[in-house]
């Protein structure tokens, strides 16, 4: 009889353990928001699904309990709660209630991630690579040759390093033409173009943006920040036009370029004008200038609230523990609202202005997200600035938006209640 009680106790204990969940809260109780994304990605890598609880305690994650996951949370410094089956059922019931703006999506498979960046680009010069490295999320670095040889098909999610797809080398010529790093960059890009059969860097970049468009239309996820946002669309609008002056490509630009732009080709922007003066550090009228931004003291942007049950995609992308986020500059800092297509979802803007910070939409079967600014924790990043140490910014709301996008391809909208 005693033996039977022991067996019954072990069975009941195993049932209770099996029903336990690990809740990773993403509200202000979380010790390391950024590592929490990496931990969730690691769970998926290890063949276990997770639930993203939209708008529940800052967009929390929940998965079945295992000793291995609990240990990994402790190793990474991620705060977690062990909850029983009844508590988990109560949470599921709450988030799926019709009376609250919450829902859940199942995260099933870790996305394969690529970052488009030139050889020699340093991780600390790109906020996305900093976030991926800190969160311990695996990713590959690819460049022109991989894109042109269809290697993009090996990936679910693509980030564009702070690239200039117009072929004007970031328009750094006026201030840095004689700087060793600028001369090396030009030589690297020209050698790549020549090796791949293009006469000009601008022609190579046009081929690249077309390949990326093909990738997105086929179901890929594209995420870009800073100058990779507007220069990508500028290159598409000018696909049949020479917009580079002679110091960039050896021959003059088309003087009528602005009248020939084709906005039907672009992802997000329309009705903009190019700024073709090589002495002006600006590409077009899409970008919001520093003069329009004004004082850092008042530079904040606000996340929009979406319906979790009817608009799950923008809801996922705006999950955060705050809804007002401090601004940060970049070569492309924000977007003028009158240059954004009506088909694009605006997810964050600066209240009382026409300055839009964060946008999203679909192209064919895929999606893109554009996020203005360079580094969410380095207000005015300059050439040669020291790297941002994310150990000092574990709970950065601005960096959370980046990592929302990283997990987005893993999400599958649930059709049935749990």
C-alpha positions in Angstrom: 0.0 0.0 0.0 2.9 2.4 0.9 4.5 1.6 -2.5 1.2 2.5 -4.3 1.0 5.8 -2.5 4.6 6.6 -3.6 3.7 5.7 -7.2 0.6 7.8 -7.0 2.6 10.8 -5.6 5.1 10.6 -8.4 2.4 10.4 -11.0 0.6 13.4 -9.6 3.8 15.3 -9.3 4.8 14.6 -12.9 1.3 15.7 -14.1 1.7 18.9 -12.1 5.2 19.5 -13.5 4.0 18.8 -17.0 1.3 21.4 -16.7 3.6 24.1 -15.4 4.6 27.0 -17.6 7.4 29.5 -17.6 6.1 33.0 -17.9 8.6 35.6 -19.1 7.0 39.0 -18.2 7.9 41.9 -20.4 6.6 44.7 -18.1 8.7 46.7 -15.7 9.5 43.6 -13.6 11.7 42.2 -16.4 15.4 42.5 -15.5 16.7 42.2 -19.1 14.1 42.8 -21.9 16.6 42.3 -24.7 18.0 39.0 -23.4 14.3 37.8 -23.0 13.9 37.9 -26.8 17.1 35.9 -27.3 15.9 33.4 -24.7 12.6 33.0 -26.5 14.5 32.5 -29.8 16.6 29.9 -28.0 13.5 28.0 -26.9 12.3 27.8 -30.5 15.8 26.7 -31.6 15.5 23.8 -29.2 12.3 22.6 -30.8 9.8 24.0 -28.3 7.0 26.5 -29.2 6.2 29.6 -27.2 3.2 31.9 -26.9 3.5 35.7 -27.4 0.9 37.2 -25.1 0.2 40.5 -26.9 -0.5 43.4 -24.6 -0.3 41.2 -21.5 2.3 42.6 -19.1 4.2 44.4 -21.9 4.0 41.6 -24.4 5.1 38.6 -22.4 6.2 35.2 -23.5 5.1 31.8 -22.1 6.3 28.3 -22.8 6.1 24.8 -21.2 8.3 24.5 -18.1 11.5 22.5 -18.3 14.5 22.6 -16.0 16.7 23.4 -19.0 14.7 26.5 -19.8 14.6 27.7 -16.2 18.4 27.2 -16.0 19.0 29.1 -19.2 16.8 32.0 -17.9 19.1 32.2 -14.9 22.2 32.1 -16.9 21.1 34.9 -19.2 19.7 37.0 -16.3 16.1 36.9 -17.6 13.4 37.2 -15.0 10.8 34.5 -15.2 7.9 33.1 -13.2 6.9 29.4 -12.8 3.1 29.1 -12.9 0.8 26.2 -12.6 -1.6 24.9 -15.2 -4.6 26.7 -13.6 -2.8 30.0 -13.6 -1.7 29.5 -17.2 -5.3 28.7 -18.2 -6.5 31.8 -16.5 -4.0 33.9 -18.4 -5.0 32.3 -21.7 -8.6 33.0 -20.9 -7.9 36.6 -20.1 -5.9 37.5 -23.2 -8.4 35.8 -25.5 -11.4 37.5 -23.9 -13.4 39.7 -26.2 -13.4 42.4 -23.6 -9.7 43.2 -23.6 -7.3 44.4 -26.2 -5.0 41.3 -25.9 -4.4 38.1 -27.8 -1.8 35.4 -28.3 0.2 34.2 -31.2 2.1 31.0 -31.3 5.8 31.2 -32.0 6.8 28.0 -33.7 10.1 28.1 -35.7 13.1 30.4 -35.3 13.6 32.6 -38.4 16.8 32.3 -40.3 18.4 35.7 -40.2 20.7 37.6 -42.5 22.2 41.0 -42.2 23.2 42.8 -45.5 26.5 44.5 -44.6 29.8 45.2 -46.5 33.0 43.3 -45.5 34.7 45.0 -42.6 31.5 46.6 -41.2 31.7 46.6 -37.4 28.9 45.2 -35.3 28.8 48.3 -33.2 28.0 50.6 -36.1 24.6 48.9 -36.6 22.0 48.8 -33.9 20.5 45.6 -35.2 23.7 43.7 -35.1 24.3 45.0 -31.6 20.8 43.8 -30.6 21.3 40.4 -32.2 24.7 39.9 -30.6 23.6 41.0 -27.2 20.4 38.8 -27.3 22.6 35.9 -28.6 20.5 35.4 -31.7 22.3 33.6 -34.5 22.6 35.5 -37.9 24.7 35.5 -41.0 26.4 38.5 -42.7 25.8 38.6 -46.5 26.6 41.2 -49.1 26.3 41.8 -52.9 27.4 38.5 -54.2 25.1 36.5 -52.0 22.1 38.6 -52.9 22.8 38.4 -56.7 23.2 34.6 -56.5 19.9 34.1 -54.8 21.2 33.3 -51.3 18.4 35.4 -49.9 16.1 32.4 -50.4 18.0 30.7 -47.5 16.7 33.3 -45.0 13.4 34.3 -43.5 14.4 37.7 -42.3 16.7 40.3 -43.8 18.1 43.4 -42.2 19.8 46.1 -44.3 22.8 47.7 -42.6 22.9 51.5 -42.8 23.5 51.3 -46.6 23.2 53.9 -49.3 21.5 52.2 -52.2 21.8 55.3 -54.4 25.5 54.7 -55.1 26.5 58.0 -53.5 28.6 56.5 -50.7 26.4 58.0 -48.0 26.9 61.5 -49.4 30.0 61.7 -47.2 32.1 63.1 -50.0 31.8 66.8 -49.1 33.2 66.3 -45.5 35.3 63.1 -45.8 36.5 62.8 -49.4 40.2 62.7 -48.2 39.6 60.5 -45.1 41.3 57.1 -45.4 38.1 55.2 -44.3 36.1 56.9 -47.1 38.7 56.2 -49.8 38.8 52.6 -48.7 35.0 52.3 -48.8 34.9 53.7 -52.3 37.6 51.3 -53.4 35.8 48.3 -51.8 32.5 49.2 -53.5 34.0 49.8 -56.9 35.9 46.5 -56.7 32.7 44.7 -55.8 30.8 46.3 -58.7 33.6 45.4 -61.2 33.9 41.8 -60.0 30.2 41.3 -60.4 30.1 42.8 -63.9 28.8 46.3 -63.3 30.4 49.5 -64.6 29.1 51.6 -61.7 28.4 51.1 -58.0 25.0 52.7 -58.6 24.1 50.1 -61.2 25.1 47.3 -58.8 22.9 48.8 -56.1 19.9 49.0 -58.4 20.3 45.3 -59.1 20.5 44.6 -55.4 17.3 46.5 -54.6 15.5 44.6 -57.3 16.7 41.3 -55.9 15.5 42.3 -52.4 12.1 43.4 -53.8 11.8 39.9 -55.4 12.7 38.3 -52.0 10.1 40.3 -50.1 7.4 39.8 -52.7 8.0 36.1 -52.4 7.4 36.0 -48.7 10.5 37.4 -47.1 10.6 39.8 -44.1 12.7 43.0 -44.5 13.8 45.3 -41.7 15.7 48.5 -42.4 16.9 51.5 -40.3 18.4 54.9 -40.9 19.6 55.5 -44.5 18.7 52.0 -45.7 15.1 53.0 -45.5 14.8 56.0 -47.8 17.8 55.2 -50.1 16.2 51.8 -50.8 13.0 53.4 -52.1 15.0 56.2 -53.9 16.9 53.6 -55.8 13.7 51.9 -56.8 12.1 55.2 -57.9 15.2 56.0 -59.9 15.8 52.6 -61.3 16.0 54.0 -64.9 17.6 57.3 -64.0 21.2 58.5 -63.2 21.0 60.5 -60.0 24.7 60.4 -59.1 26.9 63.3 -59.8 30.4 62.8 -61.4 32.3 62.5 -58.2 30.3 59.4 -57.4 30.2 57.6 -60.7 32.3 59.5 -63.2 29.6 61.2 -65.2 26.9 63.8 -64.5 23.5 63.1 -63.1 20.3 63.5 -65.2 19.3 67.2 -64.6 15.7 66.2 -65.0 15.8 63.3 -62.5 13.2 64.6 -60.2 10.6 64.7 -62.9 11.3 61.1 -63.9 11.0 59.4 -60.6 8.6 56.4 -60.7 6.8 56.1 -57.3 4.9 53.1 -58.5 8.1 51.1 -57.9 8.7 52.1 -54.3 7.7 50.2 -51.1 6.8 53.1 -48.7 7.4 56.5 -50.1 6.0 58.8 -52.8 5.9 62.4 -53.9 9.4 63.2 -52.7 12.1 65.2 -54.3 15.7 64.3 -54.5 18.4 66.6 -53.0 21.1 66.0 -55.6 23.6 68.7 -54.5 26.7 66.6 -53.4 27.6 69.2 -50.8 24.3 68.7 -49.0 24.3 65.7 -46.5 20.7 64.7 -47.4 19.2 62.4 -50.0 15.6 63.7 -50.4 12.7 65.4 -48.8 11.6 62.1 -47.1 13.9 62.7 -44.2 13.2 65.1 -41.3 16.1 67.4 -40.8 17.9 68.1 -37.5 16.5 71.6 -37.6 13.0 70.2 -37.6 13.8 67.9 -34.8 15.0 70.7 -32.6 16.1 70.1 -29.0 16.9 66.7 -27.7 15.0 67.5 -24.5 11.7 67.4 -26.4 12.5 64.6 -28.9 10.1 61.8 -28.1 7.9 59.6 -30.3 4.7 57.8 -29.4 3.7 54.2 -30.3 0.3 53.8 -31.7 -2.1 51.2 -30.1 -3.6 48.6 -32.4 -6.3 46.0 -32.0 -4.5 42.8 -30.9 -7.3 40.6 -32.3 -7.9 42.4 -35.6 -4.5 43.9 -36.3 -2.0 41.4 -34.8 0.9 42.3 -37.0 1.4 46.0 -36.0 0.4 44.9 -32.5 3.4 42.5 -32.4 5.7 45.1 -33.8 4.8 47.7 -31.2 5.0 45.5 -28.0 6.8 47.5 -25.3 6.7 48.3 -21.6 6.2 52.0 -22.4 4.4 53.8 -25.2 6.5 57.0 -25.3 10.1 56.5 -26.4 13.0 59.0 -26.5 14.1 59.9 -30.0 17.5 59.4 -31.6 19.1 60.9 -34.7 20.4 59.2 -37.9 21.3 60.1 -41.4 17.7 59.4 -41.9 16.0 60.2 -38.6 12.3 60.2 -39.4 9.9 60.5 -42.4 7.7 63.3 -43.4 4.1 62.0 -43.3 3.2 63.5 -46.7 5.8 61.3 -48.4 4.3 58.1 -47.0 2.0 56.0 -49.1 -1.6 55.4 -47.9 -1.0 51.7 -48.0 1.6 51.9 -45.3 0.8 51.5 -41.6 2.2 54.2 -39.4 3.2 52.7 -36.0 4.9 55.6 -34.3 5.1 59.3 -34.7 6.1 62.5 -32.9 3.0 64.0 -31.5 2.0 67.4 -32.9 4.3 67.1 -35.9 4.4 65.4 -39.3 7.4 63.3 -38.2 6.9 59.6 -38.5 9.4 57.2 -37.0 8.2 53.6 -37.5 6.2 52.2 -40.4 5.2 48.8 -41.8 3.4 47.2 -44.7 3.3 44.2 -47.0 4.7 43.7 -50.5 3.3 40.6 -52.2 3.5 37.8 -49.8 6.1 39.4 -47.6 6.5 42.4 -45.3 8.8 45.3 -44.6 9.4 47.5 -41.6 11.3 50.8 -41.7 12.5 52.4 -38.5 14.1 55.9 -38.6 17.3 56.7 -36.7 20.7 55.1 -36.2 21.0 53.9 -32.5 18.2 54.1 -30.0 20.7 54.6 -27.1 23.1 57.0 -28.9 21.3 60.2 -29.6 23.5 61.7 -32.2 25.8 59.0 -33.5 28.8 60.3 -35.4 31.6 58.7 -37.4 34.1 57.2 -34.9 31.9 57.2 -31.9 32.5 54.4 -29.4 30.2 51.4 -29.5 27.0 51.3 -27.5 27.3 48.8 -24.5 23.9 47.2 -24.3 24.7 45.8 -20.9 23.9 49.4 -19.8 20.6 49.4 -21.7 19.0 46.0 -20.9 15.5 47.5 -20.8 15.8 49.8 -23.8 12.3 50.5 -25.4 13.9 51.6 -28.6 15.9 48.4 -29.0 12.8 46.3 -28.1 11.2 47.5 -31.3 14.1 46.0 -33.3 13.7 42.7 -31.5 10.0 42.6 -32.0 10.8 42.5 -35.7 13.3 39.7 -35.3 10.6 37.4 -33.7 7.8 38.5 -36.0 8.5 35.8 -38.7 8.2 33.1 -36.1 4.6 34.0 -35.2 1.6 32.2 -36.5 -1.8 33.7 -35.6 -3.8 31.3 -33.5 -7.2 30.4 -34.9 -8.5 28.6 -31.9 -8.5 29.4 -28.2 -6.2 27.5 -26.0 
